[in-house]
Amino acid sequence: MASKKPWPVLVGEYTSLAFLLPLTALVGYGLGRLLDHTFHTGWIQYLGLFLGIVAGFVQLIRQLLRDTRDGE
């Protein structure tokens, strides 16, 4: 039987997720913009933004699934 996590640990985990979601979108957009500048295109930045958002949500879902599994 798994022990419950103390509330400061939970606050830290969910606060990191609050920073992770916008940060992944920003990094994806930034890398896409850099690639746009390198290859003289105009669409890669939006692909990078999309992939960054998807990566953030994937991590959010993984964390939520892990927490619900631990609570059983």
Phi and psi in degrees as GROMACS dihedral restraints (atoms count N, CA, C in turn):
[ dihedral_restraints ]
;  ai    aj    ak    al  type     phi  dphi    fc
    3     4     5     6     1   -80.6    20    10
    4     5     6     7     1   141.6    20    10
    6     7     8     9     1   -81.5    20    10
    7     8     9    10     1   151.4    20    10
    9    10    11    12     1   -73.0    20    10
   10    11    12    13     1   144.7    20    10
   12    13    14    15     1   -77.7    20    10
   13    14    15    16     1   142.7    20    10
   15    16    17    18     1   -66.7    20    10
   16    17    18    19     1   154.5    20    10
   18    19    20    21     1   -62.5    20    10
   19    20    21    22     1   -33.6    20    10
   21    22    23    24     1   -63.6    20    10
   22    23    24    25     1   -32.1    20    10
   24    25    26    27     1   -67.6    20    10
   25    26    27    28     1   -43.9    20    10
   27    28    29    30     1   -63.2    20    10
   28    29    30    31     1   -41.7    20    10
   30    31    32    33     1   -61.2    20    10
   31    32    33    34     1   -42.0    20    10
   33    34    35    36     1   -64.2    20    10
   34    35    36    37     1   -41.6    20    10
   36    37    38    39     1   -65.3    20    10
   37    38    39    40     1   -44.9    20    10
   39    40    41    42     1   -76.7    20    10
   40    41    42    43     1   -27.1    20    10
   42    43    44    45     1   -67.9    20    10
   43    44    45    46     1   -38.6    20    10
   45    46    47    48     1   -64.1    20    10
   46    47    48    49     1   -34.9    20    10
   48    49    50    51     1   -66.8    20    10
   49    50    51    52     1   -34.9    20    10
   51    52    53    54     1   -64.3    20    10
   52    53    54    55     1   -32.2    20    10
   54    55    56    57     1   -84.1    20    10
   55    56    57    58     1   -29.3    20    10
   57    58    59    60     1   -66.6    20    10
   58    59    60    61     1   -42.7    20    10
   60    61    62    63     1   -60.4    20    10
   61    62    63    64     1   -53.5    20    10
   63    64    65    66     1   -69.5    20    10
   64    65    66    67     1   -30.4    20    10
   66    67    68    69     1   -67.1    20    10
   67    68    69    70     1   -41.3    20    10
   69    70    71    72     1   -65.1    20    10
   70    71    72    73     1   -38.4    20    10
   72    73    74    75     1   -65.2    20    10
   73    74    75    76     1   -41.2    20    10
   75    76    77    78     1   -67.3    20    10
   76    77    78    79     1   -42.0    20    10
   78    79    80    81     1   -66.1    20    10
   79    80    81    82     1   -42.0    20    10
   81    82    83    84     1   -62.0    20    10
   82    83    84    85     1   -43.1    20    10
   84    85    86    87     1   -65.3    20    10
   85    86    87    88     1   -42.8    20    10
   87    88    89    90     1   -63.4    20    10
   88    89    90    91     1   -43.8    20    10
   90    91    92    93     1   -66.1    20    10
   91    92    93    94     1   -39.4    20    10
   93    94    95    96     1   -64.5    20    10
   94    95    96    97     1   -39.4    20    10
   96    97    98    99     1   -65.9    20    10
   97    98    99   100     1   -39.7    20    10
   99   100   101   102     1   -62.2    20    10
  100   101   102   103     1   -43.0    20    10
  102   103   104   105     1   -66.7    20    10
  103   104   105   106     1   -36.9    20    10
  105   106   107   108     1   -59.6    20    10
  106   107   108   109     1   -44.6    20    10
  108   109   110   111     1   -65.4    20    10
  109   110   111   112     1   -39.2    20    10
  111   112   113   114     1   -68.3    20    10
  112   113   114   115     1   -44.3    20    10
  114   115   116   117     1   -99.1    20    10
  115   116   117   118     1     3.6    20    10
  117   118   119   120     1    56.8    20    10
  118   119   120   121     1    49.5    20    10
  120   121   122   123     1  -118.9    20    10
  121   122   123   124     1  -178.7    20    10
  123   124   125   126     1  -134.6    20    10
  124   125   126   127     1     7.7    20    10
  126   127   128   129     1  -117.3    20    10
  127   128   129   130     1   -14.2    20    10
  129   130   131   132     1   -68.2    20    10
  130   131   132   133     1   -29.6    20    10
  132   133   134   135     1   -62.4    20    10
  133   134   135   136     1   -35.0    20    10
  135   136   137   138     1   -74.1    20    10
  136   137   138   139     1   -34.5    20    10
  138   139   140   141     1   -65.1    20    10
  139   140   141   142     1   -42.0    20    10
  141   142   143   144     1   -63.6    20    10
  142   143   144   145     1   -40.9    20    10
  144   145   146   147     1   -61.3    20    10
  145   146   147   148     1   -46.4    20    10
  147   148   149   150     1   -61.2    20    10
  148   149   150   151     1   -46.7    20    10
  150   151   152   153     1   -65.3    20    10
  151   152   153   154     1   -35.0    20    10
  153   154   155   156     1   -65.1    20    10
  154   155   156   157     1   -41.7    20    10
  156   157   158   159     1   -64.9    20    10
  157   158   159   160     1   -43.4    20    10
  159   160   161   162     1   -61.6    20    10
  160   161   162   163     1   -43.1    20    10
  162   163   164   165     1   -62.2    20    10
  163   164   165   166     1   -40.0    20    10
  165   166   167   168     1   -63.8    20    10
  166   167   168   169     1   -42.8    20    10
  168   169   170   171     1   -69.7    20    10
  169   170   171   172     1   -34.9    20    10
  171   172   173   174     1   -61.7    20    10
  172   173   174   175     1   -44.0    20    10
  174   175   176   177     1   -65.9    20    10
  175   176   177   178     1   -38.3    20    10
  177   178   179   180     1   -61.7    20    10
  178   179   180   181     1   -46.0    20    10
  180   181   182   183     1   -64.8    20    10
  181   182   183   184     1   -41.4    20    10
  183   184   185   186     1   -60.9    20    10
  184   185   186   187     1   -41.4    20    10
  186   187   188   189     1   -66.3    20    10
  187   188   189   190     1   -42.9    20    10
  189   190   191   192     1   -65.5    20    10
  190   191   192   193     1   -40.4    20    10
  192   193   194   195     1   -64.9    20    10
  193   194   195   196     1   -38.9    20    10
  195   196   197   198     1   -64.7    20    10
  196   197   198   199     1   -40.9    20    10
  198   199   200   201     1   -69.8    20    10
  199   200   201   202     1   -38.3    20    10
  201   202   203   204     1   -71.5    20    10
  202   203   204   205     1   -32.2    20    10
  204   205   206   207     1   -69.6    20    10
  205   206   207   208     1   -38.7    20    10
  207   208   209   210     1   -67.9    20    10
  208   209   210   211     1   -28.0    20    10
  210   211   212   213     1   -78.5    20    10
  211   212   213   214     1   -10.5    20    10
